[in-house]
Amino acid sequence: MSGQVYTYPRRVPPLYRLARAFRRASVLVLVLLILFTVSVIYSTSELTQSSSHVGSFSVAFGSNGTMILAGSLTLNNPGFYPIQALSLEARVVNETGGFLGTFGYGPVSLGAQATTEFPIELYLPVSATGPGASLLVETQYLNVSVWGNATFGYMFPASVTLQELRHWGAPFDHLAFTVQSPDPNGSIPVMLSFQNEASLTEAGILRISVVAANGITCGTTSWPMNVAPGQQFSQTQPIALSPGCSPVGGTVTGEFVTPAYSVPLPTEAIP
């Protein structure tokens, strides 16, 4: 009589179990990489369509003989990952392409789904000539170009570019010194006119001089003023001329003076 036969489950070799574990882990890693890549692509598309922008500029004058262009740069990161090691450089030119200045930031970080505002301050020497002079007397649009480099999604290099036109309100917009016909008493009426398109109130004294073609000052006068933003100024004053000093072919020079600063204004020729 034969005995009962017992069967035992076959034992899986250790190498086979290890290979199966690696296959499962590989599938899991692949799925995670696909999800990460999709999220990075989505975040990148959101970033390129974000509402980053440069705000409007305002003007201020410093006691050290500078004009201060103040504004802000807003960067928005709507993605799932932070922007790291962000370094920015920017260049500002006036409406005719004259270079005004640069500013930079970084390296800084911008968190995921966060918005950060960076202050902008450009310091320009106050001068009646050069590209900065147009900011005194011409309301215009300034061209702001921003570019930079960063790391996105912890490992991907990224670049940032932004170009915008920002409105600039001139404190002495359309400044004009209108020299009229001389009076019989030897004085010459001069009309001063401009519009304050800046964000500050112009409280001080505006002095002008009538200078002959040979460089000799024929006479001077001044206007006390307190011109609010958006207000127009137009007044005429007579200037007593020195005997024998002819203003024909000369110039009118102006300067706005306050206790804190003085601003030379562009020179205007006398016909």
C-alpha positions in Angstrom: 0.0 0.0 0.0 1.5 3.3 -1.1 1.8 6.3 1.2 0.1 9.7 0.8 1.9 12.2 -1.4 2.4 15.8 -0.1 3.1 18.8 -2.3 4.7 22.0 -1.2 4.5 25.4 -2.8 7.4 26.3 -4.9 9.7 28.9 -3.3 10.3 32.0 -5.5 14.0 32.6 -5.9 15.4 35.7 -4.1 16.7 37.3 -7.3 13.3 37.0 -8.9 11.6 38.7 -6.0 14.3 41.5 -6.1 13.8 42.0 -9.9 10.0 42.2 -9.4 10.4 44.8 -6.7 12.7 46.8 -9.0 10.1 46.6 -11.8 7.4 47.9 -9.6 9.6 50.7 -8.2 10.6 51.7 -11.8 7.0 52.0 -12.8 6.3 54.1 -9.7 9.3 56.3 -10.4 8.3 56.7 -14.1 4.7 57.7 -13.1 6.1 60.3 -10.6 8.5 61.7 -13.3 5.7 62.0 -15.8 3.5 63.8 -13.2 6.4 66.0 -12.3 7.2 66.8 -15.9 3.6 67.6 -16.7 3.3 69.9 -13.6 6.5 71.7 -14.6 5.2 72.2 -18.2 1.9 73.5 -16.8 3.7 75.8 -14.3 6.0 77.1 -17.0 3.0 77.9 -19.3 1.3 79.7 -16.4 4.5 81.6 -15.6 4.9 82.8 -19.2 1.3 84.1 -19.2 1.5 85.7 -15.7 0.7 89.3 -15.1 4.2 90.5 -14.2 4.5 94.2 -15.0 6.3 97.5 -14.4 4.3 100.2 -12.6 4.1 103.9 -13.6 7.0 106.1 -12.7 6.8 109.1 -10.4 9.3 111.9 -10.0 11.2 113.3 -7.0 14.2 115.6 -6.6 17.1 114.8 -4.3 19.1 117.3 -2.4 22.3 116.0 -4.0 21.4 117.3 -7.4 19.6 114.3 -8.8 16.2 113.5 -10.2 14.7 110.3 -8.8 12.5 108.1 -11.0 10.5 105.9 -8.6 8.3 102.9 -9.5 7.9 99.2 -9.0 8.4 95.9 -10.7 5.8 93.2 -9.9 6.6 89.6 -10.6 4.0 86.9 -10.3 4.7 83.2 -10.0 1.4 81.2 -10.4 3.2 77.9 -10.8 3.6 75.0 -8.4 7.3 75.4 -7.9 9.5 78.3 -6.6 11.7 80.4 -8.7 15.2 80.3 -7.2 18.4 82.3 -7.7 16.6 84.9 -9.7 18.9 87.7 -10.9 17.3 90.6 -12.8 18.8 93.5 -14.9 16.8 96.3 -16.5 17.4 99.2 -18.8 15.3 102.3 -19.2 15.4 104.6 -22.2 13.3 107.7 -23.1 10.9 108.0 -26.0 13.6 108.8 -28.5 15.9 106.0 -27.4 18.2 108.0 -25.1 19.7 105.8 -22.3 18.5 106.9 -18.9 19.8 104.2 -16.5 19.8 100.6 -15.2 18.8 98.8 -12.1 19.1 95.2 -10.9 18.1 92.7 -8.2 19.2 89.4 -7.0 19.8 86.7 -6.5 16.4 86.4 -4.8 13.7 83.7 -4.6 10.0 83.8 -5.5 7.8 81.3 -3.9 5.2 79.1 -5.6 1.9 80.9 -6.3 3.3 84.1 -4.9 3.6 87.7 -6.1 6.6 89.9 -5.2 7.0 93.7 -5.7 10.4 95.1 -6.2 11.0 98.9 -5.8 12.5 100.8 -8.7 14.7 103.9 -8.1 16.8 105.5 -10.8 19.0 108.5 -9.9 19.7 110.8 -12.8 21.9 114.0 -12.5 19.7 117.0 -12.9 20.8 118.7 -16.1 19.4 121.0 -18.7 21.0 118.9 -21.4 21.3 115.2 -22.2 18.6 112.4 -22.4 17.4 113.2 -18.8 16.5 116.8 -19.7 13.5 115.5 -21.7 12.0 114.1 -18.5 11.7 117.7 -17.2 9.7 119.1 -20.1 8.2 116.2 -22.1 5.4 113.9 -21.0 6.2 110.6 -22.7 6.4 106.8 -22.5 9.6 105.3 -21.2 10.8 101.9 -22.6 11.7 99.5 -19.8 13.4 96.2 -20.7 13.9 93.6 -18.0 15.8 90.3 -18.4 17.2 87.7 -16.0 18.1 84.1 -15.2 16.8 81.7 -12.6 16.2 78.1 -11.6 12.7 76.8 -11.9 11.3 73.5 -10.5 14.5 73.0 -8.4 16.6 71.9 -11.4 15.5 73.6 -14.7 17.3 76.8 -15.9 14.9 79.5 -16.8 15.1 83.0 -18.3 12.8 86.0 -17.7 12.2 88.8 -20.2 9.8 91.7 -20.0 9.5 94.8 -22.1 6.9 97.6 -21.4 6.2 101.2 -22.1 5.4 103.2 -19.0 3.9 106.6 -18.8 6.0 109.5 -17.5 4.5 112.8 -16.5 6.9 115.8 -16.9 6.9 118.3 -14.1 7.4 121.2 -16.6 5.5 119.7 -19.6 5.7 122.0 -22.7 7.8 124.5 -20.9 8.0 127.8 -22.9 9.6 131.1 -22.3 7.9 133.5 -24.8 9.9 136.7 -25.3 7.6 139.5 -26.5 8.4 142.9 -28.1 10.4 145.3 -25.9 8.5 148.1 -24.1 9.5 151.8 -24.6 10.8 151.9 -21.1 13.6 149.4 -21.9 12.0 146.3 -20.4 11.0 143.1 -22.2 7.9 141.0 -21.3 8.5 137.3 -20.9 5.7 134.8 -20.6 6.3 131.6 -18.7 4.0 128.7 -19.4 3.9 124.9 -18.6 1.7 122.1 -17.3 2.6 120.1 -14.2 2.1 116.5 -15.3 4.2 115.1 -12.4 2.9 113.6 -9.1 4.4 116.3 -6.9 3.4 119.9 -6.1 5.9 122.4 -7.4 6.3 124.9 -4.6 9.3 127.2 -4.9 10.6 130.0 -7.1 11.3 129.8 -10.8 14.0 132.2 -11.9 14.9 133.1 -15.5 17.6 135.1 -17.0 17.8 136.8 -20.4 21.3 136.2 -21.8 22.7 138.1 -24.8 24.5 136.3 -27.6 27.8 137.3 -26.2 27.0 135.6 -22.9 26.2 138.8 -20.9 23.1 138.6 -18.7 20.7 141.4 -19.8 18.2 140.9 -16.9 16.5 138.5 -14.6 13.1 137.9 -12.9 11.4 135.2 -10.9 8.0 133.8 -10.3 6.8 132.4 -6.9 4.7 129.3 -7.6 2.7 126.6 -6.0 1.6 124.4 -8.9 -0.4 121.3 -8.0 -0.3 118.1 -10.1 -2.3 118.5 -13.3 -2.4 122.3 -13.0 -1.3 124.7 -15.7 0.8 127.8 -15.1 1.0 130.8 -17.4 2.1 134.3 -16.4 3.9 137.2 -17.9 6.5 139.5 -16.2 8.6 142.3 -17.6 12.4 142.1 -17.3 14.4 145.3 -17.1 17.3 145.1 -19.5 20.7 146.5 -18.9 21.5 149.6 -21.0 22.9 148.6 -24.4 22.2 144.9 -23.8 20.3 143.4 -26.8 18.5 140.0 -26.2 18.2 139.4 -30.0 19.9 136.1 -30.8 20.4 135.3 -27.1 18.8 132.7 -24.8 16.5 132.5 -21.9 17.7 130.2 -19.1 15.6 129.0 -16.2 16.0 127.4 -12.8 13.4 126.1 -10.3 14.6 126.6 -6.7 13.3 125.3 -3.4 15.0 125.2 0.0 15.8 121.5 -0.6 17.0 121.4 -4.2 17.3 123.4 -7.4 16.5 122.2 -10.9 18.1 123.7 -14.1 15.7 123.9 -16.9 16.4 123.6 -20.7 17.6 126.8 -22.4 15.4 128.4 -25.0 16.7 130.5 -27.9 15.4 134.0 -28.5 14.6 134.7 -32.1 
